[in-house]
Amino acid sequence: MSLEKLMALDWNVAQYISAGTSNEALVPAITCEHWVTHPIYFHNGLENALPEIWVRKGVYDRLVIAAKALPPEYRLVLLDGWRPRSIQQFLFDKVRAEVALANPAMTGEEIDRETLNFAARASSDPVRPSPHITGGAIDVTLSDENGAILDMGSAFDEVSAKSWTAAAVPAGPAERRTHLLKAMQFAGFTNLPSEWWHFDYGNWIWAWYQNLPSAIYGPTTSPPS
């Protein structure tokens, strides 16, 4: 991957990717032999957060491959997949407020640019949808064999330089990030460079990082109740 693409994602590149049109279903990624699910926003009490993690069937199949590719001392932990637009808006507003508070000298445009490293705008635009609204984005981490969540060098959703996948973090977390990245890439996912936990398959971000002209998945509606 080029150095340019290891930098922060320019959200304007979506205009160069043809919109995804797949009708592939969302499926529940319930805890199974391959991974543990911990729907983090539901556990954190966010309004409208789902009690189960849902992803496109193609994402599910690739998560199985990734989980099997990990060293035996690790288990894959799924934190979030498809999310409602209201959750996406809440997260964007929350991150933007954190960035503004920590950087009082920034202009509004600079605040927006930094915010987009850690939270997408809530959008169901077929050309530039929020990645999680497509069902083609997944947030993951690692646990040990007994299910204890492991230190990855920053907290999930932490708005800091430590959250970049290639950030300088202690040896243990750095090694775990490498194992997670390699397993997910082996399964066909791409990583968002500013978030070690965020991976994409089939959406426009994935298409951009794979140098493909078209996405597979566009925005999709909520999973069946």
BELPEDA-V987189 format. One record per helix or strand of 3 or more residues. SS is the DSSP state (a for helix, b for strand). FROM is the first residue (numbers start at 1). TO is the last residue. Records with the same first field share a line. If there is no record, write none. Layout:
SS=FROM-TO, FROM-TO
This chain:
a=3-6, 11-16, 40-43, 57-69, 85-102, 108-115, 131-134, 161-163, 171-186, 204-209
b=26-28, 35-37, 54-56, 75-80, 137-143, 198-200
